[in-house]
């Protein structure tokens, strides 16, 4: 990790998960075999924290009204949990709350993911971090994974992109800000499929479970 900016992991987990019917942060990950019930164990949140920890100086989890239910997971996995007091404002508000905490902790860059995007493999995450080294010196403010024409998470951002996110109105979204600075964003090919990004409904989770190779479980 020599030469990598002071990188902080940031996991956005403040959503209500209304369409899923249960907190997405606590869904079992790796997923159970189809037709079976998962025993208590790793979750999407714990998997994301543990994937980020070897590559970052600190992992911050942004919770909302679910802070009590996910607090133990965050603490047990060694992450710092903070609360978005107004999660009803949407995910961008959680991003801004989290990035302010990142800066207050002395970090100057962040590796960001929504909790409902299962973590990439260590190989892919290390490839992203390698590409992020020296990014700012090359005029790049953000690095994201790409596979088969699809883009996904995590998004690695320098202080320049953090400033753009924090300067934007809370009604903005990260995608439109990245689009406005497209020439500052680099996409890095990774071996992982990015089709699994974004789980919103039980059907999404069931479909992903059916596609997940046994080796991941």
C-alpha positions as protocol buffer text, in pm:
chain_id: "A"
residue {
  index: 1
  type: UNK
  ca { x: 0 y: 0 z: 0 }
}
residue {
  index: 2
  type: UNK
  ca { x: 300 y: 234 z: -17 }
}
residue {
  index: 3
  type: UNK
  ca { x: 213 y: 554 z: -199 }
}
residue {
  index: 4
  type: UNK
  ca { x: -164 y: 507 z: -170 }
}
residue {
  index: 5
  type: UNK
  ca { x: -344 y: 819 z: -42 }
}
residue {
  index: 6
  type: UNK
  ca { x: -477 y: 814 z: 314 }
}
residue {
  index: 7
  type: UNK
  ca { x: -773 y: 598 z: 214 }
}
residue {
  index: 8
  type: UNK
  ca { x: -1090 y: 552 z: 418 }
}
residue {
  index: 9
  type: UNK
  ca { x: -1356 y: 291 z: 346 }
}
residue {
  index: 10
  type: UNK
  ca { x: -1711 y: 431 z: 339 }
}
residue {
  index: 11
  type: UNK
  ca { x: -2017 y: 205 z: 341 }
}
residue {
  index: 12
  type: UNK
  ca { x: -2361 y: 360 z: 293 }
}
residue {
  index: 13
  type: UNK
  ca { x: -2615 y: 157 z: 491 }
}
residue {
  index: 14
  type: UNK
  ca { x: -2881 y: 407 z: 599 }
}
residue {
  index: 15
  type: UNK
  ca { x: -3157 y: 305 z: 356 }
}
residue {
  index: 16
  type: UNK
  ca { x: -3498 y: 186 z: 474 }
}
residue {
  index: 17
  type: UNK
  ca { x: -3483 y: -128 z: 253 }
}
residue {
  index: 18
  type: UNK
  ca { x: -3858 y: -92 z: 203 }
}
residue {
  index: 19
  type: UNK
  ca { x: -3872 y: -295 z: -118 }
}
residue {
  index: 20
  type: UNK
  ca { x: -3655 y: -572 z: 26 }
}
residue {
  index: 21
  type: UNK
  ca { x: -3875 y: -607 z: 334 }
}
residue {
  index: 22
  type: UNK
  ca { x: -3574 y: -652 z: 563 }
}
residue {
  index: 23
  type: UNK
  ca { x: -3252 y: -462 z: 620 }
}
residue {
  index: 24
  type: UNK
  ca { x: -3024 y: -523 z: 321 }
}
residue {
  index: 25
  type: UNK
  ca { x: -2719 y: -469 z: 540 }
}
residue {
  index: 26
  type: UNK
  ca { x: -2807 y: -786 z: 731 }
}
residue {
  index: 27
  type: UNK
  ca { x: -2875 y: -1015 z: 436 }
}
residue {
  index: 28
  type: UNK
  ca { x: -2652 y: -1325 z: 452 }
}
residue {
  index: 29
  type: UNK
  ca { x: -2336 y: -1300 z: 242 }
}
residue {
  index: 30
  type: UNK
  ca { x: -2214 y: -1524 z: 93 }
}
residue {
  index: 31
  type: UNK
  ca { x: -2573 y: -1618 z: 9 }
}
residue {
  index: 32
  type: UNK
  ca { x: -2718 y: -1954 z: 112 }
}
residue {
  index: 33
  type: UNK
  ca { x: -2769 y: -2234 z: -135 }
}
residue {
  index: 34
  type: UNK
  ca { x: -3101 y: -2199 z: -319 }
}
residue {
  index: 35
  type: UNK
  ca { x: -3382 y: -2357 z: -121 }
}
residue {
  index: 36
  type: UNK
  ca { x: -3194 y: -2347 z: 211 }
}
residue {
  index: 37
  type: UNK
  ca { x: -3211 y: -2117 z: 510 }
}
residue {
  index: 38
  type: UNK
  ca { x: -2889 y: -1940 z: 601 }
}
residue {
  index: 39
  type: UNK
  ca { x: -2766 y: -1988 z: 958 }
}
residue {
  index: 40
  type: UNK
  ca { x: -2659 y: -1678 z: 1150 }
}
residue {
  index: 41
  type: UNK
  ca { x: -2329 y: -1560 z: 1010 }
}
residue {
  index: 42
  type: UNK
  ca { x: -2165 y: -1312 z: 771 }
}
residue {
  index: 43
  type: UNK
  ca { x: -2382 y: -1043 z: 613 }
}
residue {
  index: 44
  type: UNK
  ca { x: -2350 y: -793 z: 331 }
}
residue {
  index: 45
  type: UNK
  ca { x: -2236 y: -534 z: 584 }
}
residue {
  index: 46
  type: UNK
  ca { x: -1975 y: -752 z: 755 }
}
residue {
  index: 47
  type: UNK
  ca { x: -1847 y: -876 z: 418 }
}
residue {
  index: 48
  type: UNK
  ca { x: -1802 y: -518 z: 293 }
}
residue {
  index: 49
  type: UNK
  ca { x: -1621 y: -408 z: 608 }
}
residue {
  index: 50
  type: UNK
  ca { x: -1386 y: -706 z: 605 }
}
residue {
  index: 51
  type: UNK
  ca { x: -1316 y: -659 z: 232 }
}
residue {
  index: 52
  type: UNK
  ca { x: -1223 y: -293 z: 282 }
}
residue {
  index: 53
  type: UNK
  ca { x: -1021 y: -323 z: 604 }
}
residue {
  index: 54
  type: UNK
  ca { x: -694 y: -459 z: 455 }
}
residue {
  index: 55
  type: UNK
  ca { x: -687 y: -175 z: 201 }
}
residue {
  index: 56
  type: UNK
  ca { x: -789 y: 123 z: 414 }
}
residue {
  index: 57
  type: UNK
  ca { x: -685 y: 306 z: 727 }
}
residue {
  index: 58
  type: UNK
  ca { x: -1041 y: 315 z: 862 }
}
residue {
  index: 59
  type: UNK
  ca { x: -1386 y: 193 z: 761 }
}
residue {
  index: 60
  type: UNK
  ca { x: -1686 y: 418 z: 827 }
}
residue {
  index: 61
  type: UNK
  ca { x: -2044 y: 288 z: 810 }
}
residue {
  index: 62
  type: UNK
  ca { x: -2327 y: 539 z: 769 }
}
residue {
  index: 63
  type: UNK
  ca { x: -2645 y: 413 z: 935 }
}
residue {
  index: 64
  type: UNK
  ca { x: -2991 y: 566 z: 956 }
}
residue {
  index: 65
  type: UNK
  ca { x: -3288 y: 452 z: 1161 }
}
residue {
  index: 66
  type: UNK
  ca { x: -3130 y: 106 z: 1158 }
}
residue {
  index: 67
  type: UNK
  ca { x: -2833 y: 215 z: 1370 }
}
residue {
  index: 68
  type: UNK
  ca { x: -2925 y: -11 z: 1661 }
}
residue {
  index: 69
  type: UNK
  ca { x: -2975 y: -321 z: 1447 }
}
residue {
  index: 70
  type: UNK
  ca { x: -2647 y: -290 z: 1254 }
}
residue {
  index: 71
  type: UNK
  ca { x: -2434 y: -130 z: 1524 }
}
residue {
  index: 72
  type: UNK
  ca { x: -2310 y: -459 z: 1668 }
}
residue {
  index: 73
  type: UNK
  ca { x: -2201 y: -583 z: 1326 }
}
residue {
  index: 74
  type: UNK
  ca { x: -2008 y: -264 z: 1256 }
}
residue {
  index: 75
  type: UNK
  ca { x: -1841 y: -271 z: 1597 }
}
residue {
  index: 76
  type: UNK
  ca { x: -1754 y: -642 z: 1588 }
}
residue {
  index: 77
  type: UNK
  ca { x: -1592 y: -601 z: 1245 }
}
residue {
  index: 78
  type: UNK
  ca { x: -1386 y: -304 z: 1360 }
}
residue {
  index: 79
  type: UNK
  ca { x: -1568 y: -27 z: 1172 }
}
residue {
  index: 80
  type: UNK
  ca { x: -1677 y: 315 z: 1296 }
}
residue {
  index: 81
  type: UNK
  ca { x: -2052 y: 367 z: 1268 }
}
residue {
  index: 82
  type: UNK
  ca { x: -2203 y: 714 z: 1237 }
}
residue {
  index: 83
  type: UNK
  ca { x: -2566 y: 813 z: 1187 }
}
residue {
  index: 84
  type: UNK
  ca { x: -2737 y: 1014 z: 918 }
}
residue {
  index: 85
  type: UNK
  ca { x: -3005 y: 1192 z: 1120 }
}
residue {
  index: 86
  type: UNK
  ca { x: -3211 y: 1258 z: 806 }
}
residue {
  index: 87
  type: UNK
  ca { x: -3192 y: 940 z: 593 }
}
residue {
  index: 88
  type: UNK
  ca { x: -3522 y: 1035 z: 431 }
}
residue {
  index: 89
  type: UNK
  ca { x: -3322 y: 1286 z: 224 }
}
residue {
  index: 90
  type: UNK
  ca { x: -3177 y: 996 z: 28 }
}
residue {
  index: 91
  type: UNK
  ca { x: -2848 y: 819 z: -31 }
}
residue {
  index: 92
  type: UNK
  ca { x: -2664 y: 1134 z: -140 }
}
residue {
  index: 93
  type: UNK
  ca { x: -2724 y: 1283 z: 204 }
}
residue {
  index: 94
  type: UNK
  ca { x: -2562 y: 974 z: 358 }
}
residue {
  index: 95
  type: UNK
  ca { x: -2269 y: 1014 z: 121 }
}
residue {
  index: 96
  type: UNK
  ca { x: -2219 y: 1373 z: 234 }
}
residue {
  index: 97
  type: UNK
  ca { x: -2246 y: 1278 z: 603 }
}
residue {
  index: 98
  type: UNK
  ca { x: -1993 y: 1001 z: 551 }
}
residue {
  index: 99
  type: UNK
  ca { x: -1746 y: 1213 z: 355 }
}
residue {
  index: 100
  type: UNK
  ca { x: -1747 y: 1484 z: 621 }
}
residue {
  index: 101
  type: UNK
  ca { x: -1654 y: 1215 z: 873 }
}
residue {
  index: 102
  type: UNK
  ca { x: -1381 y: 1086 z: 640 }
}
residue {
  index: 103
  type: UNK
  ca { x: -1222 y: 1432 z: 627 }
}
residue {
  index: 104
  type: UNK
  ca { x: -1262 y: 1487 z: 1002 }
}
residue {
  index: 105
  type: UNK
  ca { x: -1066 y: 1165 z: 1061 }
}
residue {
  index: 106
  type: UNK
  ca { x: -768 y: 1298 z: 868 }
}
residue {
  index: 107
  type: UNK
  ca { x: -825 y: 1091 z: 553 }
}
residue {
  index: 108
  type: UNK
  ca { x: -796 y: 1256 z: 211 }
}
residue {
  index: 109
  type: UNK
  ca { x: -957 y: 990 z: -7 }
}
residue {
  index: 110
  type: UNK
  ca { x: -1235 y: 734 z: 17 }
}
residue {
  index: 111
  type: UNK
  ca { x: -1342 y: 396 z: -117 }
}
residue {
  index: 112
  type: UNK
  ca { x: -1722 y: 415 z: -131 }
}
residue {
  index: 113
  type: UNK
  ca { x: -1992 y: 153 z: -173 }
}
residue {
  index: 114
  type: UNK
  ca { x: -2364 y: 116 z: -99 }
}
residue {
  index: 115
  type: UNK
  ca { x: -2414 y: -181 z: 132 }
}
residue {
  index: 116
  type: UNK
  ca { x: -2637 y: -356 z: -122 }
}
residue {
  index: 117
  type: UNK
  ca { x: -2347 y: -402 z: -367 }
}
residue {
  index: 118
  type: UNK
  ca { x: -2171 y: -724 z: -263 }
}
residue {
  index: 119
  type: UNK
  ca { x: -1795 y: -670 z: -230 }
}
residue {
  index: 120
  type: UNK
  ca { x: -1562 y: -747 z: -517 }
}
residue {
  index: 121
  type: UNK
  ca { x: -1291 y: -1009 z: -484 }
}
residue {
  index: 122
  type: UNK
  ca { x: -957 y: -918 z: -322 }
}
residue {
  index: 123
  type: UNK
  ca { x: -796 y: -935 z: -667 }
}
residue {
  index: 124
  type: UNK
  ca { x: -1035 y: -674 z: -807 }
}
residue {
  index: 125
  type: UNK
  ca { x: -1011 y: -448 z: -504 }
}
residue {
  index: 126
  type: UNK
  ca { x: -632 y: -455 z: -512 }
}
residue {
  index: 127
  type: UNK
  ca { x: -637 y: -375 z: -884 }
}
residue {
  index: 128
  type: UNK
  ca { x: -854 y: -70 z: -815 }
}
residue {
  index: 129
  type: UNK
  ca { x: -623 y: 46 z: -536 }
}
residue {
  index: 130
  type: UNK
  ca { x: -318 y: -2 z: -756 }
}
residue {
  index: 131
  type: UNK
  ca { x: -478 y: 211 z: -1026 }
}
residue {
  index: 132
  type: UNK
  ca { x: -571 y: 472 z: -769 }
}
residue {
  index: 133
  type: UNK
  ca { x: -210 y: 525 z: -669 }
}
residue {
  index: 134
  type: UNK
  ca { x: -96 y: 855 z: -812 }
}
residue {
  index: 135
  type: UNK
  ca { x: -439 y: 919 z: -967 }
}
residue {
  index: 136
  type: UNK
  ca { x: -453 y: 1284 z: -864 }
}
residue {
  index: 137
  type: UNK
  ca { x: -108 y: 1350 z: -1010 }
}
residue {
  index: 138
  type: UNK
  ca { x: -247 y: 1229 z: -1343 }
}
residue {
  index: 139
  type: UNK
  ca { x: -552 y: 1455 z: -1320 }
}
residue {
  index: 140
  type: UNK
  ca { x: -782 y: 1168 z: -1216 }
}
residue {
  index: 141
  type: UNK
  ca { x: -1021 y: 1231 z: -928 }
}
residue {
  index: 142
  type: UNK
  ca { x: -1212 y: 901 z: -924 }
}
residue {
  index: 143
  type: UNK
  ca { x: -1156 y: 535 z: -1011 }
}
residue {
  index: 144
  type: UNK
  ca { x: -1429 y: 273 z: -1055 }
}
residue {
  index: 145
  type: UNK
  ca { x: -1446 y: -90 z: -1175 }
}
residue {
  index: 146
  type: UNK
  ca { x: -1560 y: -193 z: -1521 }
}
residue {
  index: 147
  type: UNK
  ca { x: -1650 y: -533 z: -1662 }
}
residue {
  index: 148
  type: UNK
  ca { x: -1814 y: -611 z: -1997 }
}
residue {
  index: 149
  type: UNK
  ca { x: -1918 y: -249 z: -2042 }
}
residue {
  index: 150
  type: UNK
  ca { x: -2079 y: -225 z: -1699 }
}
residue {
  index: 151
  type: UNK
  ca { x: -1959 y: 5 z: -1421 }
}
residue {
  index: 152
  type: UNK
  ca { x: -1993 y: -66 z: -1051 }
}
residue {
  index: 153
  type: UNK
  ca { x: -1867 y: -13 z: -699 }
}
residue {
  index: 154
  type: UNK
  ca { x: -1660 y: 64 z: -505 }
}
residue {
  index: 155
  type: UNK
  ca { x: -1582 y: 416 z: -620 }
}
residue {
  index: 156
  type: UNK
  ca { x: -1242 y: 548 z: -512 }
}
residue {
  index: 157
  type: UNK
  ca { x: -1226 y: 927 z: -489 }
}
residue {
  index: 158
  type: UNK
  ca { x: -957 y: 1187 z: -417 }
}
residue {
  index: 159
  type: UNK
  ca { x: -1010 y: 1500 z: -211 }
}
residue {
  index: 160
  type: UNK
  ca { x: -1091 y: 1689 z: -533 }
}
residue {
  index: 161
  type: UNK
  ca { x: -1396 y: 1471 z: -601 }
}
residue {
  index: 162
  type: UNK
  ca { x: -1490 y: 1469 z: -234 }
}
residue {
  index: 163
  type: UNK
  ca { x: -1504 y: 1849 z: -250 }
}
residue {
  index: 164
  type: UNK
  ca { x: -1737 y: 1833 z: -553 }
}
residue {
  index: 165
  type: UNK
  ca { x: -1968 y: 1594 z: -369 }
}
residue {
  index: 166
  type: UNK
  ca { x: -1976 y: 1811 z: -58 }
}
residue {
  index: 167
  type: UNK
  ca { x: -2033 y: 2134 z: -252 }
}
residue {
  index: 168
  type: UNK
  ca { x: -2337 y: 1990 z: -431 }
}
residue {
  index: 169
  type: UNK
  ca { x: -2696 y: 2035 z: -305 }
}
residue {
  index: 170
  type: UNK
  ca { x: -2828 y: 1745 z: -98 }
}
residue {
  index: 171
  type: UNK
  ca { x: -3081 y: 1683 z: -376 }
}
residue {
  index: 172
  type: UNK
  ca { x: -2799 y: 1589 z: -617 }
}
residue {
  index: 173
  type: UNK
  ca { x: -2676 y: 1239 z: -691 }
}
residue {
  index: 174
  type: UNK
  ca { x: -2325 y: 1105 z: -731 }
}
residue {
  index: 175
  type: UNK
  ca { x: -2384 y: 984 z: -1086 }
}
residue {
  index: 176
  type: UNK
  ca { x: -2463 y: 1327 z: -1227 }
}
residue {
  index: 177
  type: UNK
  ca { x: -2159 y: 1479 z: -1054 }
}
residue {
  index: 178
  type: UNK
  ca { x: -1934 y: 1206 z: -1194 }
}
residue {
  index: 179
  type: UNK
  ca { x: -2086 y: 1269 z: -1536 }
}
residue {
  index: 180
  type: UNK
  ca { x: -2011 y: 1641 z: -1506 }
}
residue {
  index: 181
  type: UNK
  ca { x: -1644 y: 1553 z: -1443 }
}
residue {
  index: 182
  type: UNK
  ca { x: -1625 y: 1254 z: -1675 }
}
residue {
  index: 183
  type: UNK
  ca { x: -1276 y: 1345 z: -1794 }
}
residue {
  index: 184
  type: UNK
  ca { x: -1156 y: 1306 z: -1433 }
}
residue {
  index: 185
  type: UNK
  ca { x: -1294 y: 952 z: -1390 }
}
residue {
  index: 186
  type: UNK
  ca { x: -1099 y: 637 z: -1484 }
}
residue {
  index: 187
  type: UNK
  ca { x: -1260 y: 295 z: -1524 }
}
residue {
  index: 188
  type: UNK
  ca { x: -1047 y: -7 z: -1442 }
}
residue {
  index: 189
  type: UNK
  ca { x: -1117 y: -351 z: -1592 }
}
residue {
  index: 190
  type: UNK
  ca { x: -1175 y: -612 z: -1321 }
}
residue {
  index: 191
  type: UNK
  ca { x: -1242 y: -987 z: -1348 }
}
residue {
  index: 192
  type: UNK
  ca { x: -1555 y: -978 z: -1131 }
}
residue {
  index: 193
  type: UNK
  ca { x: -1898 y: -957 z: -1290 }
}
residue {
  index: 194
  type: UNK
  ca { x: -2074 y: -634 z: -1199 }
}
residue {
  index: 195
  type: UNK
  ca { x: -2423 y: -764 z: -1270 }
}
residue {
  index: 196
  type: UNK
  ca { x: -2478 y: -823 z: -900 }
}
residue {
  index: 197
  type: UNK
  ca { x: -2459 y: -454 z: -812 }
}
residue {
  index: 198
  type: UNK
  ca { x: -2766 y: -312 z: -642 }
}
residue {
  index: 199
  type: UNK
  ca { x: -3009 y: -545 z: -460 }
}
residue {
  index: 200
  type: UNK
  ca { x: -3351 y: -391 z: -409 }
}
residue {
  index: 201
  type: UNK
  ca { x: -3606 y: -672 z: -384 }
}
residue {
  index: 202
  type: UNK
  ca { x: -3624 y: -1032 z: -258 }
}
residue {
  index: 203
  type: UNK
  ca { x: -3633 y: -1135 z: -624 }
}
residue {
  index: 204
  type: UNK
  ca { x: -3302 y: -955 z: -687 }
}
residue {
  index: 205
  type: UNK
  ca { x: -3144 y: -1137 z: -395 }
}
residue {
  index: 206
  type: UNK
  ca { x: -3286 y: -1475 z: -502 }
}
residue {
  index: 207
  type: UNK
  ca { x: -3159 y: -1423 z: -858 }
}
residue {
  index: 208
  type: UNK
  ca { x: -2814 y: -1332 z: -730 }
}
residue {
  index: 209
  type: UNK
  ca { x: -2811 y: -1634 z: -499 }
}
residue {
  index: 210
  type: UNK
  ca { x: -2885 y: -1861 z: -794 }
}
residue {
  index: 211
  type: UNK
  ca { x: -2597 y: -1708 z: -995 }
}
residue {
  index: 212
  type: UNK
  ca { x: -2337 y: -1707 z: -718 }
}
residue {
  index: 213
  type: UNK
  ca { x: -2082 y: -1984 z: -774 }
}
residue {
  index: 214
  type: UNK
  ca { x: -2039 y: -2237 z: -492 }
}
residue {
  index: 215
  type: UNK
  ca { x: -1676 y: -2128 z: -450 }
}
residue {
  index: 216
  type: UNK
  ca { x: -1796 y: -1790 z: -321 }
}
residue {
  index: 217
  type: UNK
  ca { x: -2011 y: -1963 z: -62 }
}
